Amino acid sequence: MFSSLINRLRDEVNALKSVLSTNERLRNLLFPITPTTAPTSTTTTITTTPPIFAVPGDTVDPGLTRLDWQIFDHCASFTRLYAIYEQFVTMLITDYLRELPELYANYSELPEQCRTQHRVAVGQILQKWSEDGHYSTLTESAIVQGLNDGLAGEHYTLLPEAFLIDPQNYRAEILRKIFSYLGIVDCLAFVRKFRPMAEFMTTRRDSTEKIETVLHDFVEHRNVTSHESVTETVSMGEIFSFADFLVILCESLAQILHRRVLRRQLDLGKLIPVGEVLHRFSNNICGVRSVGGPVTIGDDIVAASSESPFPLVLRSIHSGAAPLEFINLHPNQEIGFGFDRPLNVGLRLYRFPERISGQPVNLPQVEERSDFQI
């Protein structure tokens, strides 16, 4: 879930980094840096020798300096990175809201915070609406339709604008507020524990920094480039660090909502039990006691603990000497599974139902367990 959004995010960030790297190589060719001007910090003002036009067929404006070029890349980078980040958050929330009517058939079943925000924000948007105003792309009927359908007990939709109503830049406090509208308390608590983020903050950022401060600094750079005169730039390595930070941040936010969807699917009995982890071996291989049924390498698997479910990919099946591509398991059969991450003993595994001619397969009854509550 949300994989297409994440893949597009990575592609756009990688494209930006490639352009910056190419520009840096060209700058080094056309504007050699003297030994005394090598950057010593992330913020630099660079003085260079006159340009050397050594590329056949290329013409460079004699008035162009290395710093001019660096300032352009600096401004373009932060403006583009923020646009990528903002668009991702907007689309992530929008896609998640599209899922909720399938997970909560009745509007009254939605988390209370979600219903309250939807109702209150619809009223606020109606007050601000005009044919040429901020919400001119909506009609009055479109604004109230989802709320009206939900209160009437009909199939409903949720208006994304009602959850993206805050106009401020997406700093930490705004992210917390947006996710609180969805019933998620302090989304950054999960982000801090997200393994790639914890590793990034340890290895790529200063020990005094926090997720909140890195995000704040990034937004400040973007605002300065958009509204003020820029005379200093950060190094390309620092821009890359911000870019990688944003990718991990966005992945962690998507993981929060993905786990919420999985939690609800488990509560509704929409996932098929596979088995329970009995042993943990090396190379992300674990021993599982099966409840029966078919599994295939590449299957999307859900592991559920007392805290929250999370997605996995089945990488290998081990039964005897030779690895298998597919197996139809028997009840209580013990089997070796390899995943894309290590698993702890006691986790319960589930898979998604197959579909035949577009219709979901009838699912077996799943035992209700209180320890699956988030």
C-alpha positions as CSV (number, residue, x, y, z in Angstrom):
1,M,0.0,0.0,0.0
2,F,1.2,3.5,-0.9
3,S,4.1,1.8,-2.8
4,S,3.4,3.8,-6.0
5,L,3.6,7.1,-4.0
6,I,6.9,6.0,-2.4
7,N,8.4,4.9,-5.7
8,R,7.5,8.2,-7.3
9,L,9.0,10.1,-4.3
10,R,12.3,8.2,-4.6
11,D,12.4,8.7,-8.4
12,E,11.9,12.4,-8.1
13,V,14.4,12.8,-5.4
14,N,17.0,10.7,-7.2
15,A,16.4,12.8,-10.4
16,L,17.1,16.0,-8.4
17,K,20.3,14.5,-6.9
18,S,21.4,13.5,-10.4
19,V,20.9,17.0,-11.8
20,L,22.8,18.5,-8.9
21,S,25.7,16.1,-9.3
22,T,25.9,16.8,-13.0
23,N,25.8,20.6,-12.4
24,E,28.6,20.2,-9.8
25,R,30.8,18.4,-12.3
26,L,30.2,21.0,-14.9
27,R,31.0,23.8,-12.4
28,N,34.3,22.1,-11.4
29,L,35.2,22.0,-15.1
30,L,34.3,25.5,-15.9
31,F,35.2,27.2,-12.6
32,P,38.1,25.4,-10.9
33,I,38.3,26.1,-7.2
34,T,41.5,27.5,-5.8
35,P,43.0,25.6,-2.8
36,T,42.1,28.4,-0.4
37,T,38.4,28.3,-1.3
38,A,37.5,24.7,-0.4
39,P,34.4,24.6,1.8
40,T,35.0,24.1,5.5
41,S,31.4,24.0,6.7
42,T,27.9,23.4,5.3
43,T,27.4,27.1,4.8
44,T,29.9,28.8,2.4
45,T,30.5,31.9,0.4
46,I,32.8,30.9,-2.5
47,T,35.3,33.0,-4.4
48,T,36.7,31.4,-7.6
49,T,39.2,32.1,-10.3
50,P,37.9,33.3,-13.7
51,P,36.0,30.7,-15.7
52,I,37.8,28.4,-18.0
53,F,35.8,27.6,-21.1
54,A,37.2,24.2,-21.9
55,V,34.1,22.5,-23.3
56,P,34.1,22.6,-27.2
57,G,30.9,24.1,-28.6
58,D,29.7,25.4,-25.2
59,T,29.3,29.1,-24.5
60,V,29.1,30.6,-21.0
61,D,28.1,34.1,-20.2
62,P,31.4,35.9,-19.1
63,G,29.4,37.5,-16.3
64,L,28.4,34.2,-14.8
65,T,30.2,33.2,-11.6
66,R,30.4,29.9,-9.8
67,L,28.4,31.4,-6.8
68,D,25.6,32.5,-9.2
69,W,25.3,29.0,-10.4
70,Q,25.4,27.6,-6.8
71,I,22.8,30.0,-5.6
72,F,20.5,28.9,-8.4
73,D,21.0,25.2,-7.6
74,H,20.5,25.9,-3.9
75,C,17.2,27.8,-4.4
76,A,15.9,25.3,-7.0
77,S,16.8,22.3,-4.8
78,F,15.0,23.5,-1.7
79,T,12.0,24.7,-3.7
80,R,11.7,21.4,-5.6
81,L,12.3,19.2,-2.5
82,Y,9.6,21.0,-0.6
83,A,7.2,20.6,-3.5
84,I,7.9,16.9,-3.6
85,Y,7.5,16.5,0.1
86,E,4.3,18.6,0.3
87,Q,2.8,16.7,-2.6
88,F,3.6,13.3,-1.0
89,V,1.9,14.2,2.3
90,T,-1.1,15.5,0.4
91,M,-1.5,12.4,-1.7
92,L,-0.7,10.1,1.2
93,I,-3.6,11.6,3.3
94,T,-5.9,11.6,0.3
95,D,-5.2,8.0,-0.6
96,Y,-5.7,6.9,3.1
97,L,-9.0,8.8,3.3
98,R,-10.2,6.9,0.2
99,E,-9.5,3.6,2.0
100,L,-11.5,4.5,5.2
101,P,-15.0,4.0,3.8
102,E,-14.0,0.4,2.9
103,L,-12.7,-0.2,6.4
104,Y,-15.5,1.6,8.2
105,A,-18.7,0.8,6.3
106,N,-20.7,3.0,8.6
107,Y,-19.7,6.6,9.1
108,S,-20.4,6.4,12.8
109,E,-17.7,3.7,13.1
110,L,-14.9,6.1,12.1
111,P,-12.5,7.1,14.9
112,E,-14.1,10.0,16.8
113,Q,-11.3,12.4,16.0
114,C,-11.7,11.7,12.3
115,R,-15.5,12.3,12.4
116,T,-15.1,15.5,14.4
117,Q,-12.5,16.9,12.1
118,H,-14.5,16.1,9.0
119,R,-17.7,17.7,10.4
120,V,-16.0,20.8,11.7
121,A,-13.8,21.4,8.7
122,V,-16.6,21.0,6.2
123,G,-18.4,23.9,8.1
124,Q,-15.2,26.0,7.9
125,I,-14.7,25.3,4.2
126,L,-18.3,26.3,3.5
127,Q,-17.8,29.6,5.3
128,K,-14.7,30.4,3.2
129,W,-16.0,29.0,-0.1
130,S,-16.6,31.3,-3.1
131,E,-16.6,30.8,-6.8
132,D,-13.2,32.6,-7.2
133,G,-11.8,31.9,-3.7
134,H,-9.4,29.3,-2.2
135,Y,-11.8,26.4,-2.6
136,S,-13.1,27.4,-6.0
137,T,-12.3,24.0,-7.4
138,L,-15.0,22.5,-5.2
139,T,-18.8,23.0,-5.4
140,E,-21.0,23.6,-2.4
141,S,-22.7,20.3,-3.0
142,A,-19.3,18.4,-3.3
143,I,-18.2,19.9,0.1
144,V,-21.2,18.6,2.0
145,Q,-22.0,15.4,0.0
146,G,-19.7,13.1,1.9
147,L,-20.9,14.3,5.3
148,N,-24.6,14.2,4.2
149,D,-24.2,10.6,2.9
150,G,-22.4,9.5,6.1
151,L,-25.0,10.9,8.4
152,A,-27.7,9.4,6.3
153,G,-26.1,5.9,6.7
154,E,-25.2,5.7,3.0
155,H,-21.9,4.9,1.3
156,Y,-19.8,8.0,2.0
157,T,-16.6,9.7,1.0
158,L,-14.3,11.9,3.1
159,L,-13.3,15.3,1.8
160,P,-9.5,15.5,1.8
161,E,-9.5,19.3,2.1
162,A,-11.1,18.9,5.5
163,F,-8.0,17.1,6.8
164,L,-5.5,19.3,4.9
165,I,-7.0,22.6,6.1
166,D,-4.0,24.0,7.8
167,P,-2.2,26.4,5.5
168,Q,1.2,26.4,7.2
169,N,4.3,24.7,5.9
170,Y,4.6,21.1,6.9
171,R,6.8,21.4,9.9
172,A,6.7,18.9,12.8
173,E,3.9,20.5,14.6
174,I,1.7,20.6,11.5
175,L,2.4,17.0,10.7
176,R,1.3,16.1,14.2
177,K,-1.9,18.1,13.8
178,I,-2.8,16.5,10.5
179,F,-2.3,13.0,11.7
180,S,-4.2,13.8,14.9
181,Y,-7.2,14.5,12.7
182,L,-7.0,10.9,11.6
183,G,-6.9,9.6,15.2
184,I,-3.1,9.2,15.4
185,V,-1.5,10.7,18.5
186,D,2.0,12.1,17.9
187,C,3.0,10.5,14.6
188,L,6.6,11.6,15.2
189,A,6.9,9.2,18.1
190,F,6.7,6.4,15.5
191,V,9.0,8.2,13.1
192,R,11.7,8.4,15.8
193,K,11.5,4.6,16.3
194,F,11.4,3.9,12.6
195,R,14.7,1.9,12.0
196,P,15.9,3.7,8.9
197,M,15.2,7.1,10.5
198,A,17.0,6.1,13.8
199,E,20.0,5.0,11.7
200,F,20.0,8.1,9.6
201,M,19.9,10.5,12.6
202,T,22.8,8.6,14.2
203,T,25.1,8.4,11.2
204,R,24.2,11.3,9.0
205,R,23.2,14.2,11.3
206,D,24.7,15.9,14.3
207,S,24.1,14.4,17.7
208,T,22.4,17.5,18.9
209,E,19.8,17.5,16.2
210,K,16.3,16.0,16.4
211,I,13.8,15.1,13.7
212,E,11.9,18.3,14.5
213,T,14.9,20.5,14.1
214,V,16.1,19.0,10.8
215,L,12.6,19.4,9.4
216,H,12.4,23.0,10.7
217,D,15.8,23.9,9.2
218,F,14.7,22.4,5.8
219,V,11.5,24.4,5.8
220,E,13.4,27.5,6.8
221,H,15.9,27.1,3.9
222,R,12.9,26.7,1.5
223,N,11.2,29.8,2.8
224,V,14.4,31.9,2.6
225,T,14.9,30.8,-1.0
226,S,11.3,31.7,-1.9
227,H,11.0,35.1,-0.2
228,E,14.5,36.5,0.5
229,S,17.7,37.4,-1.2
230,V,20.1,34.5,-1.1
231,T,23.9,35.2,-0.8
232,E,25.1,32.0,0.9
233,T,24.5,28.3,0.0
234,V,24.8,25.0,1.7
235,S,27.0,22.3,0.4
236,M,25.7,19.7,-2.1
237,G,26.2,17.0,0.6
238,E,23.9,18.9,3.0
239,I,21.2,19.2,0.3
240,F,21.6,15.4,-0.3
241,S,21.2,14.9,3.5
242,F,18.0,16.8,3.6
243,A,16.7,14.9,0.5
244,D,17.5,11.5,2.1
245,F,15.9,12.7,5.4
246,L,12.7,13.6,3.6
247,V,12.5,10.3,1.8
248,I,12.8,8.4,5.1
249,L,10.3,10.7,6.8
250,C,7.8,10.2,4.1
251,E,8.3,6.4,4.1
252,S,7.7,6.4,7.9
253,L,4.5,8.4,7.6
254,A,3.3,6.0,4.9
255,Q,4.2,3.1,7.2
256,I,2.0,4.5,10.0
257,L,-1.1,4.7,7.8
258,H,-0.3,1.3,6.2
259,R,-0.2,-0.3,9.7
260,R,-3.5,1.4,10.6
261,V,-5.1,-0.2,7.5
262,L,-3.7,-3.6,8.4
263,R,-4.9,-3.2,12.0
264,R,-8.4,-2.6,10.8
265,Q,-8.3,-5.4,8.2
266,L,-7.3,-7.8,11.0
267,D,-10.1,-6.6,13.2
268,L,-12.5,-7.2,10.4
269,G,-11.2,-10.7,9.7
270,K,-10.1,-9.8,6.2
271,L,-6.7,-11.5,6.4
272,I,-6.0,-15.2,6.2
273,P,-4.0,-16.8,9.1
274,V,-0.7,-18.4,8.0
275,G,0.9,-19.5,11.2
276,E,3.0,-18.4,14.2
277,V,6.7,-17.8,14.5
278,L,8.3,-20.5,16.7
279,H,12.0,-20.1,16.1
280,R,14.3,-17.3,14.9
281,F,17.3,-18.3,12.8
282,S,20.0,-16.3,11.0
283,N,19.6,-14.5,7.6
284,N,16.0,-13.4,8.4
285,I,14.8,-17.0,8.4
286,C,12.3,-18.2,11.0
287,G,10.5,-21.4,11.9
288,V,6.7,-21.2,11.6
289,R,3.9,-23.5,12.7
290,S,1.4,-23.3,9.9
291,V,-2.4,-23.3,10.1
292,G,-2.5,-24.7,6.6
293,G,-3.0,-23.2,3.1
294,P,-0.9,-22.2,0.1
295,V,2.0,-19.8,0.2
296,T,4.3,-18.6,-2.6
297,I,7.6,-16.8,-2.7
298,G,6.9,-13.1,-3.2
299,D,3.6,-13.2,-1.2
300,D,2.8,-10.1,0.9
301,I,2.6,-11.2,4.5
302,V,1.4,-9.4,7.6
303,A,3.0,-10.0,11.0
304,A,0.9,-9.1,14.0
305,S,2.2,-8.4,17.5
306,S,0.6,-7.0,20.6
307,E,1.6,-3.5,19.4
308,S,0.7,-3.3,15.7
309,P,0.8,-5.3,12.5
310,F,3.4,-4.6,9.9
311,P,3.9,-5.8,6.2
312,L,6.6,-8.2,5.1
313,V,7.6,-9.9,1.8
314,L,8.1,-13.7,1.8
315,R,11.6,-14.2,0.2
316,S,12.1,-17.9,0.6
317,I,10.5,-21.2,1.7
318,H,12.6,-23.9,3.3
319,S,11.4,-27.5,3.8
320,G,14.2,-30.1,3.7
321,A,17.3,-29.6,1.7
322,A,16.0,-27.7,-1.3
323,P,14.3,-24.3,-1.2
324,L,10.7,-24.2,-2.6
325,E,8.9,-21.6,-4.8
326,F,5.4,-22.7,-3.6
327,I,3.9,-25.0,-0.9
328,N,0.4,-26.0,0.2
329,L,0.8,-26.3,3.9
330,H,-0.9,-28.7,6.3
331,P,-2.3,-27.6,9.7
332,N,0.4,-27.7,12.4
333,Q,3.2,-28.3,9.8
334,E,6.5,-26.6,10.7
335,I,8.2,-24.7,7.9
336,G,11.1,-22.3,7.4
337,F,10.3,-18.9,5.9
338,G,12.7,-16.2,4.9
339,F,11.6,-12.6,5.0
340,D,12.9,-9.2,4.2
341,R,13.6,-8.5,7.9
342,P,14.1,-10.6,11.1
343,L,11.0,-11.6,13.1
344,N,10.6,-12.3,16.8
345,V,9.2,-15.5,18.3
346,G,5.4,-15.3,18.9
347,L,4.4,-13.1,16.0
348,R,1.4,-14.3,14.1
349,L,1.5,-14.3,10.3
350,Y,-1.3,-13.5,7.9
351,R,-1.7,-13.2,4.1
352,F,-4.1,-11.4,1.9
353,P,-7.0,-13.3,0.2
354,E,-6.7,-14.2,-3.4
355,R,-9.4,-12.9,-5.8
356,I,-11.2,-15.0,-8.3
357,S,-12.9,-13.0,-11.2
358,G,-12.8,-9.9,-9.1
359,Q,-14.6,-11.5,-6.1
360,P,-12.9,-12.0,-2.7
361,V,-12.5,-15.5,-1.5
362,N,-14.6,-16.5,1.5
363,L,-12.4,-16.2,4.6
364,P,-12.3,-18.5,7.6
365,Q,-13.2,-17.1,10.9
366,V,-10.3,-15.5,12.8
367,E,-10.0,-15.8,16.5
368,E,-10.5,-12.4,18.2
369,R,-7.5,-11.5,20.3
370,S,-7.4,-8.7,22.7
371,D,-3.6,-8.4,22.5
372,F,-3.9,-7.2,18.9
373,Q,-5.3,-3.9,20.0
374,I,-3.1,-0.9,19.2
